[in-house]
Amino acid sequence: MKTFVILPTYNEAQNLEPMVRQLLALPIDDLSLLIIDDNSQDNTGKIADALRDQNPNRVWTMHRPGKMGLGTAYITGFDWALAHHADCIIQMDADFSHAPHYLPAFISKIDEFDVVVGSRYVPGGKLDPRWSGWRYLLSKWANSIWVRLILGTQVRDATSGFKCWSRRALEKISLGSIRSNGYVFQVEMAYLCEKLGLSVLEWPIYFEDRRIGKSKMTVPVKLEAAWRVFEIRLRYGGLKKISRVEYQRVPA
């Protein structure tokens, strides 16, 4: 199975090399990476190119002229991976919030499910204890109440940016029609999975706060994402198809 990991980056110079090393060391056959850098100011782009040169045909790089948004980075990466004959496409952060060791388990389920979601909010999922109470409540409210109330989704972690996509799932979604560009991109993609009747498995993960650097998920960004959820409902209408949405049950 040909697998590509899509890694959007902006100022991840200290995280990128160890992340790439861990990904390449995974026991996954035919795994490659595409790093999409948005003109980082801390030499992330140069580090990405060095990693590409050290790992030919396993690491690829793409440089964009500025901060063009998370959503467009992923759409660009998805299109590129599909054009390069990917069977399975992983989206994840480069800051170790998403641990690479989950990927073999995700990929093992991709023949059975269209999409596997790394979920913080199913039984067994956990958040970094360093999160403040306010941050936890805001995230939990957004996923458990706000998105589910407005969009009617079943998935418990609609804002998760850690996903394993089958080729068939991304081919069914009209990627060129995706308009969300910030963090609400995750919500739009989650909504379309259920709108199109795709099968979704939520796999419980431990979500670690970024190890190095400053989070890009500021309060204004969160508030913008919240009101843009209404745009998704207006654009696509209500859910009609019944999706198969399950979660992996962790043994006690």
The 8 nearest C-alpha neighbors of each residue, nearest first, counted from 0:
[[1, 86, 2, 29, 28, 87, 85, 30],
 [2, 0, 85, 86, 29, 87, 30, 3],
 [3, 1, 87, 30, 85, 88, 86, 29],
 [2, 4, 31, 88, 32, 30, 89, 5],
 [5, 3, 89, 32, 88, 90, 33, 31],
 [4, 6, 33, 90, 89, 76, 32, 34],
 [7, 5, 34, 93, 33, 35, 91, 92],
 [8, 6, 35, 34, 36, 72, 5, 92],
 [9, 7, 36, 35, 11, 6, 10, 37],
 [8, 10, 39, 37, 11, 36, 38, 7],
 [11, 9, 39, 41, 12, 43, 40, 8],
 [10, 12, 14, 13, 9, 15, 43, 8],
 [13, 11, 43, 14, 15, 10, 41, 42],
 [14, 12, 11, 15, 211, 16, 17, 212],
 [15, 13, 11, 12, 94, 17, 16, 18],
 [14, 16, 18, 12, 17, 11, 13, 19],
 [15, 17, 19, 18, 14, 20, 13, 46],
 [18, 16, 20, 19, 15, 14, 21, 13],
 [17, 19, 15, 21, 16, 20, 14, 22],
 [20, 18, 22, 16, 21, 17, 15, 23],
 [21, 19, 17, 23, 18, 22, 16, 24],
 [22, 20, 24, 18, 19, 23, 17, 25],
 [21, 23, 19, 24, 25, 20, 99, 18],
 [22, 24, 20, 21, 25, 19, 30, 31],
 [25, 23, 21, 22, 20, 26, 27, 19],
 [24, 26, 27, 22, 23, 21, 100, 103],
 [27, 25, 24, 28, 103, 23, 30, 22],
 [28, 26, 25, 30, 29, 103, 24, 23],
 [27, 29, 30, 26, 0, 1, 2, 25],
 [28, 30, 1, 2, 27, 31, 0, 57],
 [31, 29, 2, 28, 3, 27, 1, 57],
 [32, 30, 57, 3, 58, 2, 4, 29],
 [33, 31, 4, 58, 3, 59, 5, 57],
 [32, 34, 59, 5, 60, 58, 6, 4],
 [35, 33, 6, 60, 7, 61, 5, 59],
 [36, 34, 7, 61, 62, 60, 8, 6],
 [35, 37, 8, 62, 38, 7, 9, 44],
 [36, 38, 65, 63, 66, 39, 9, 62],
 [39, 37, 65, 64, 36, 63, 40, 62],
 [40, 38, 10, 9, 41, 37, 43, 42],
 [39, 41, 42, 10, 38, 43, 9, 44],
 [40, 42, 10, 43, 39, 12, 11, 44],
 [43, 41, 45, 44, 40, 12, 46, 39],
 [44, 42, 12, 46, 45, 41, 11, 39],
 [43, 45, 47, 42, 46, 36, 48, 39],
 [46, 44, 48, 42, 47, 43, 49, 50],
 [45, 47, 49, 43, 48, 44, 50, 42],
 [46, 48, 44, 50, 45, 49, 43, 51],
 [47, 49, 51, 45, 50, 46, 52, 44],
 [50, 48, 46, 52, 51, 47, 53, 45],
 [51, 49, 53, 47, 48, 52, 54, 46],
 [50, 52, 58, 48, 54, 49, 53, 59],
 [51, 53, 49, 50, 54, 55, 48, 58],
 [52, 54, 50, 51, 55, 49, 58, 48],
 [55, 53, 51, 52, 57, 58, 50, 56],
 [56, 54, 57, 52, 51, 53, 58, 59],
 [55, 57, 58, 54, 59, 31, 51, 52],
 [58, 56, 31, 55, 54, 32, 59, 30],
 [59, 57, 51, 32, 54, 31, 56, 33],
 [60, 58, 33, 51, 32, 34, 57, 61],
 [61, 59, 34, 33, 35, 48, 47, 62],
 [60, 62, 35, 34, 36, 63, 59, 33],
 [63, 61, 36, 35, 37, 60, 38, 64],
 [62, 64, 37, 65, 38, 36, 61, 35],
 [63, 65, 38, 37, 62, 66, 67, 36],
 [66, 64, 37, 38, 63, 67, 39, 36],
 [67, 65, 37, 68, 38, 64, 9, 63],
 [66, 68, 65, 71, 37, 69, 72, 63],
 [69, 67, 180, 70, 71, 66, 181, 72],
 [68, 70, 72, 181, 71, 180, 73, 182],
 [69, 71, 180, 73, 72, 184, 68, 181],
 [70, 72, 74, 73, 69, 68, 180, 75],
 [73, 71, 69, 75, 70, 74, 76, 7],
 [72, 74, 76, 70, 75, 71, 77, 69],
 [75, 73, 71, 77, 76, 72, 78, 70],
 [76, 74, 72, 78, 73, 77, 71, 79],
 [77, 75, 73, 79, 74, 78, 5, 80],
 [76, 78, 74, 80, 79, 75, 73, 81],
 [79, 77, 81, 75, 76, 80, 74, 82],
 [78, 80, 76, 82, 77, 81, 75, 83],
 [81, 79, 83, 77, 82, 85, 78, 76],
 [80, 82, 84, 85, 78, 83, 79, 77],
 [81, 83, 79, 80, 84, 78, 85, 77],
 [84, 82, 80, 81, 85, 79, 78, 3],
 [85, 83, 81, 82, 86, 80, 1, 166],
 [86, 84, 1, 81, 80, 87, 2, 83],
 [85, 87, 166, 1, 0, 2, 165, 84],
 [86, 88, 2, 165, 85, 166, 164, 1],
 [89, 87, 3, 164, 2, 163, 4, 165],
 [90, 88, 163, 4, 162, 5, 3, 164],
 [91, 89, 5, 162, 161, 4, 163, 6],
 [90, 92, 161, 160, 6, 97, 89, 93],
 [93, 91, 94, 97, 6, 96, 95, 7],
 [92, 94, 95, 6, 15, 18, 14, 91],
 [93, 95, 209, 96, 92, 14, 210, 11],
 [96, 94, 97, 98, 93, 209, 210, 92],
 [97, 95, 207, 209, 208, 206, 94, 98],
 [98, 96, 95, 92, 91, 206, 99, 161],
 [97, 99, 100, 95, 96, 101, 206, 207],
 [100, 98, 101, 102, 22, 97, 21, 25],
 [99, 101, 102, 98, 103, 25, 22, 104],
 [102, 100, 99, 104, 103, 98, 105, 204],
 [101, 103, 105, 104, 100, 99, 106, 163],
 [104, 102, 106, 105, 101, 107, 27, 100],
 [105, 103, 107, 102, 106, 101, 108, 100],
 [106, 104, 102, 107, 103, 108, 115, 101],
 [105, 107, 103, 109, 108, 104, 102, 163],
 [106, 108, 104, 105, 109, 103, 110, 102],
 [109, 107, 106, 111, 105, 110, 112, 104],
 [108, 110, 112, 106, 111, 107, 113, 165],
 [111, 109, 108, 112, 107, 113, 165, 106],
 [110, 112, 109, 108, 113, 198, 107, 114],
 [113, 111, 109, 198, 114, 110, 199, 108],
 [112, 114, 198, 165, 168, 197, 199, 109],
 [115, 113, 164, 199, 112, 163, 165, 200],
 [114, 116, 200, 163, 162, 199, 201, 105],
 [117, 115, 162, 201, 118, 202, 200, 161],
 [118, 116, 202, 161, 204, 162, 201, 203],
 [117, 119, 203, 156, 202, 201, 120, 204],
 [118, 120, 124, 125, 204, 203, 121, 126],
 [119, 121, 124, 118, 156, 155, 122, 125],
 [120, 122, 124, 203, 119, 123, 118, 155],
 [123, 121, 124, 120, 203, 248, 249, 246],
 [122, 124, 203, 249, 121, 125, 204, 248],
 [123, 125, 203, 119, 204, 121, 122, 120],
 [126, 124, 205, 119, 206, 204, 123, 127],
 [127, 125, 206, 205, 128, 119, 207, 124],
 [126, 128, 207, 129, 130, 206, 208, 125],
 [129, 127, 130, 126, 131, 207, 125, 208],
 [130, 128, 127, 131, 208, 126, 207, 132],
 [131, 129, 128, 127, 134, 135, 132, 126],
 [132, 130, 134, 133, 135, 129, 128, 136],
 [131, 133, 135, 134, 136, 130, 137, 129],
 [132, 134, 136, 131, 135, 137, 130, 138],
 [135, 133, 137, 131, 132, 136, 138, 130],
 [134, 136, 132, 138, 133, 137, 139, 131],
 [135, 137, 139, 133, 138, 134, 140, 132],
 [138, 136, 140, 134, 135, 139, 141, 133],
 [137, 139, 141, 135, 140, 136, 134, 142],
 [138, 140, 136, 142, 141, 137, 143, 135],
 [141, 139, 137, 144, 143, 138, 142, 136],
 [142, 140, 145, 138, 139, 144, 146, 143],
 [141, 143, 139, 140, 146, 156, 144, 157],
 [144, 142, 140, 139, 141, 147, 155, 145],
 [143, 145, 140, 147, 148, 142, 141, 146],
 [146, 144, 141, 148, 147, 142, 140, 149],
 [147, 145, 149, 148, 142, 150, 144, 141],
 [146, 148, 151, 152, 150, 144, 145, 149],
 [149, 147, 145, 146, 151, 144, 150, 152],
 [150, 148, 146, 147, 151, 145, 229, 232],
 [151, 149, 147, 152, 146, 148, 232, 237],
 [152, 150, 147, 148, 149, 153, 238, 146],
 [151, 153, 147, 150, 154, 190, 193, 146],
 [152, 154, 155, 151, 244, 147, 193, 242],
 [155, 153, 152, 156, 157, 244, 201, 189],
 [154, 156, 120, 157, 142, 153, 143, 121],
 [157, 155, 158, 118, 159, 142, 154, 120],
 [156, 158, 186, 159, 189, 142, 154, 155],
 [159, 157, 185, 186, 156, 160, 142, 183],
 [158, 160, 161, 156, 157, 185, 118, 117],
 [161, 159, 91, 185, 162, 158, 90, 92],
 [162, 160, 91, 117, 159, 90, 116, 97],
 [163, 161, 116, 90, 115, 89, 117, 160],
 [162, 164, 89, 115, 114, 88, 105, 116],
 [165, 163, 114, 88, 87, 89, 162, 166],
 [166, 164, 87, 168, 167, 113, 109, 114],
 [165, 167, 86, 169, 168, 87, 170, 164],
 [166, 168, 170, 165, 169, 171, 113, 86],
 [169, 167, 171, 165, 170, 166, 113, 164],
 [170, 168, 172, 171, 166, 167, 165, 164],
 [169, 171, 167, 168, 172, 166, 173, 174],
 [170, 172, 168, 169, 167, 173, 195, 166],
 [173, 171, 169, 170, 174, 168, 191, 195],
 [174, 172, 175, 176, 171, 170, 177, 169],
 [175, 173, 176, 177, 172, 74, 169, 170],
 [174, 176, 173, 177, 74, 178, 172, 78],
 [175, 177, 174, 173, 178, 172, 179, 74],
 [178, 176, 174, 175, 179, 173, 187, 184],
 [179, 177, 176, 180, 184, 70, 175, 187],
 [180, 178, 184, 177, 183, 181, 70, 187],
 [179, 181, 70, 68, 184, 69, 71, 178],
 [182, 180, 183, 69, 184, 70, 68, 179],
 [181, 183, 184, 185, 224, 180, 69, 70],
 [182, 184, 224, 186, 185, 181, 179, 187],
 [185, 183, 179, 182, 187, 186, 70, 180],
 [184, 186, 158, 183, 188, 187, 182, 160],
 [187, 185, 189, 183, 157, 158, 184, 188],
 [186, 188, 190, 184, 189, 185, 191, 183],
 [187, 189, 191, 185, 190, 186, 184, 192],
 [190, 188, 186, 192, 187, 191, 157, 185],
 [189, 191, 187, 188, 192, 193, 186, 194],
 [192, 190, 194, 188, 193, 189, 195, 187],
 [193, 191, 197, 189, 190, 195, 194, 196],
 [192, 194, 196, 242, 191, 195, 190, 197],
 [195, 193, 191, 238, 192, 196, 240, 190],
 [196, 194, 193, 192, 197, 191, 240, 242],
 [195, 197, 242, 193, 240, 194, 241, 192],
 [198, 196, 192, 242, 195, 193, 113, 199],
 [197, 199, 243, 113, 112, 242, 244, 114],
 [200, 198, 244, 114, 115, 112, 243, 113],
 [199, 201, 115, 245, 246, 244, 116, 202],
 [202, 200, 246, 116, 118, 115, 117, 247],
 [201, 203, 117, 247, 118, 246, 116, 200],
 [204, 202, 124, 118, 123, 121, 119, 117],
 [205, 203, 124, 118, 119, 117, 206, 125],
 [204, 206, 125, 124, 126, 207, 119, 203],
 [207, 205, 126, 96, 127, 204, 125, 97],
 [208, 206, 96, 127, 205, 209, 126, 95],
 [207, 209, 96, 127, 210, 206, 129, 130],
 [208, 210, 94, 96, 211, 95, 207, 212],
 [209, 211, 208, 94, 95, 212, 96, 207],
 [212, 210, 209, 14, 13, 213, 94, 11],
 [213, 211, 214, 210, 209, 11, 13, 10],
 [212, 214, 215, 211, 209, 216, 210, 10],
 [213, 215, 216, 212, 209, 217, 208, 211],
 [214, 216, 217, 213, 220, 212, 9, 218],
 [215, 217, 214, 220, 221, 218, 182, 219],
 [218, 216, 220, 219, 215, 221, 214, 222],
 [217, 219, 221, 220, 222, 216, 223, 134],
 [220, 218, 222, 221, 217, 223, 216, 224],
 [219, 221, 223, 217, 218, 222, 216, 224],
 [222, 220, 218, 224, 219, 223, 225, 217],
 [223, 221, 225, 219, 224, 220, 218, 226],
 [222, 224, 220, 225, 221, 226, 219, 227],
 [223, 225, 183, 221, 227, 222, 226, 220],
 [226, 224, 222, 223, 227, 228, 221, 141],
 [225, 227, 228, 223, 224, 229, 222, 230],
 [226, 228, 230, 224, 229, 225, 223, 231],
 [227, 229, 231, 226, 230, 225, 224, 232],
 [230, 228, 232, 227, 231, 226, 233, 149],
 [231, 229, 227, 233, 228, 232, 234, 226],
 [230, 232, 234, 228, 229, 233, 235, 187],
 [233, 231, 236, 229, 230, 234, 235, 150],
 [234, 232, 230, 231, 236, 235, 229, 237],
 [235, 233, 231, 232, 230, 236, 229, 237],
 [234, 236, 232, 233, 231, 237, 238, 194],
 [237, 235, 232, 233, 234, 238, 231, 150],
 [238, 236, 239, 232, 235, 150, 151, 194],
 [237, 239, 194, 240, 236, 151, 193, 150],
 [240, 238, 237, 241, 194, 196, 195, 193],
 [241, 239, 196, 194, 238, 242, 195, 193],
 [242, 240, 196, 239, 243, 193, 194, 238],
 [243, 241, 196, 193, 197, 198, 244, 240],
 [242, 244, 198, 199, 245, 241, 197, 196],
 [245, 243, 199, 198, 242, 200, 154, 153],
 [246, 244, 200, 201, 199, 243, 247, 198],
 [245, 247, 201, 200, 202, 248, 121, 244],
 [248, 246, 202, 201, 249, 203, 245, 200],
 [247, 249, 246, 250, 122, 123, 202, 203],
 [248, 250, 123, 247, 251, 122, 203, 202],
 [251, 249, 248, 123, 247, 122, 203, 124],
 [250, 249, 248, 123, 122, 247, 124, 203]]
